[in-house]
Amino acid sequence: KSQKSLAQSDRSRYEAQLNMYKQIVHIYKSSPDPLPDDAREDVQRLMTELHSLGQPPEDVLRQLAPKDAEDGAQSFEDFMKSMGLDSDLGSAEQDLLKKLSEDPEELTKVMKDMAGGLPEEACKQQ
């Protein structure tokens, strides 16, 4: 939408969100990896403030959404990342994750092969 058609309150909120995103990016770019405790606390504080400001503009959300998100789907790679399961993977494992997320049939085959090696009791929901 054009900035001219925005209510002043929305415009101020979006500008505050943009400023906070810039601060977060600055913290990540200027800090060592992993983030020191004080930098991590700053990011957490800014993320809390961002949350209190509500959703970003719809146009921004559409641009950030994964391709499959329009259908309400989440890719396997997105799921793994959201669960924090990709953080300790080496490059070979990350490549495999990417390949499996791009080929649902291969992912299904691999999951079935993995489950085939487990005793039946292990596959039942507790």
C-alpha positions in Angstrom: 0.0 0.0 0.0 1.0 3.6 -0.5 2.3 5.2 2.7 -0.1 8.1 2.0 -3.1 5.8 2.5 -1.8 4.5 5.9 -3.2 5.8 9.1 -0.6 7.8 11.1 -0.7 5.2 13.9 0.0 2.3 11.4 2.8 4.3 9.8 4.5 5.0 13.2 4.1 1.4 14.2 5.7 0.1 11.0 8.5 2.6 11.3 9.2 1.4 14.8 9.2 -2.2 13.6 11.7 -1.4 10.9 13.9 0.4 13.4 13.9 -2.6 15.7 14.7 -5.0 12.8 17.6 -2.8 11.9 18.9 -2.9 15.5 18.6 -6.7 15.6 20.5 -7.0 12.3 23.2 -4.6 13.7 23.6 -6.7 16.8 24.1 -9.9 14.8 26.5 -8.3 12.3 28.6 -6.6 15.0 28.7 -9.5 17.5 30.7 -12.7 17.5 29.1 -16.1 16.9 27.6 -17.4 19.2 26.1 -14.2 20.5 27.4 -13.1 23.9 24.8 -13.1 26.7 24.4 -9.3 26.7 23.8 -9.2 22.9 21.4 -12.2 23.2 19.4 -10.4 25.9 19.3 -7.2 23.7 17.9 -9.3 20.8 15.3 -11.0 23.1 14.2 -7.6 24.4 13.9 -6.2 20.9 11.9 -9.3 19.8 9.5 -8.8 22.7 9.1 -5.2 21.8 8.5 -6.2 18.1 5.9 -8.7 19.2 4.1 -5.9 21.2 3.8 -3.9 18.0 1.8 -6.5 16.2 2.1 -7.9 12.6 4.2 -6.2 10.0 2.4 -4.9 6.9 0.6 -7.6 4.8 2.7 -6.8 1.8 5.9 -7.6 3.8 4.4 -10.8 5.2 3.6 -12.0 1.7 7.1 -11.4 0.5 8.6 -13.3 3.4 6.3 -16.3 3.4 7.8 -19.5 1.9 6.4 -20.6 -1.5 4.3 -23.4 0.1 2.9 -21.2 2.8 0.2 -19.8 0.6 -1.4 -23.2 0.7 -0.9 -23.4 4.5 1.9 -26.0 4.0 5.3 -25.9 5.7 8.3 -27.5 4.0 10.2 -30.2 5.8 13.3 -27.9 5.8 11.2 -25.1 7.4 9.9 -27.6 10.0 13.4 -28.8 10.9 14.6 -25.2 11.3 11.6 -24.2 13.4 12.2 -27.1 15.7 15.9 -26.2 16.0 16.9 -29.6 14.6 19.2 -28.2 11.8 21.6 -26.3 14.0 24.1 -29.1 14.6 24.1 -30.5 11.1 27.2 -30.7 9.0 27.3 -29.6 5.4 26.5 -33.1 4.1 23.5 -33.4 6.4 22.3 -29.9 5.4 22.6 -30.8 1.7 20.6 -34.0 2.4 17.9 -32.0 4.3 17.6 -29.6 1.5 17.3 -32.4 -1.1 14.7 -34.2 1.0 12.7 -31.1 1.5 12.6 -30.5 -2.3 11.6 -34.1 -3.1 8.6 -35.2 -0.9 8.6 -38.7 -2.5 12.3 -39.3 -1.5 11.5 -37.9 2.0 8.7 -40.4 2.3 10.9 -43.3 1.1 13.7 -42.4 3.5 11.3 -42.1 6.5 9.8 -45.5 5.6 13.2 -47.0 5.4 14.2 -45.6 8.7 11.0 -46.8 10.4 11.5 -50.2 8.9 14.5 -50.7 11.0 12.6 -50.0 14.3 10.7 -52.5 16.3 6.9 -52.0 15.8 6.4 -50.9 19.4 8.8 -48.0 18.9 6.6 -46.7 16.1 3.4 -46.7 18.1 2.3 -43.4 19.7 2.7 -43.4 23.4 
